[in-house]
């Protein structure tokens, strides 16, 4: 299912790695503070658009990135 997606919103755990493996563009949010660093590294490599810690992300921020 994931490999057929056009865009994917993931946390910064296993699904982020799977999404990158399949070459699917996407947005990531960290579920836990320790995942934030992972998201930032992936973003620095051009592999994701990282929004930071999910509990701090506003709906408008997500909407802006998707549109």
N, C-alpha and C positions, 0 to 999 in steps of 0.2 A: 504494500500500500504506500509506504513512504517513498519508494523509488519512482512512483508515478506522479508525485506532487509537483506543482508548479512553483509553490512558495510554501515555506514551513516556519512556524513559530515554535521554537524549542527552548527548553531549559538548557543549562550548560553541563549536562551529564552525558549519558550514553547516546541520547537521540541527537545531540549536536554532532558527535562523531559520525553517526550513521548518515545524517543529512549531508555532511561534508563528503563522505565517501561516495554518495550517489550524485554529488555535484548539484544539489538542489539549493537555490538561493534562499536565504532566510534571515530571520530576526531571532535573536536570543535574549533571554532574560535569566538572571540567576535566581534560583530558588533559595539558595543559602549564600551567606557572605563568601564562603570559600570558593564558590563557583564564579564569582564576579571576576576574579583574576583569570580564570580559564576563558571566559567570554571576551575579556579585553585582549588576551593574546590572540585568540582566533580573529578578532576584529582587526588587529594590527597586521595580520597576514592576509586580510581581504577576504576572509572566509565567512564572515557573519556581520550583521549590523547589530551590535550589542547595546541594549538599552539600560543595562545595570541591574540592580536588585529589583526583582519583580514586585515586591511589596511597595516600592517607591515609584513605580512606573504609572503614569496617568494614561487613561484611555486616549486622550488627545495625542500623546507622544507616539503611541502605537499606531494610531490612525494616520498620523503624519508620515511615518516610515512606510506603511503599506501603500498609501496612495502616492 
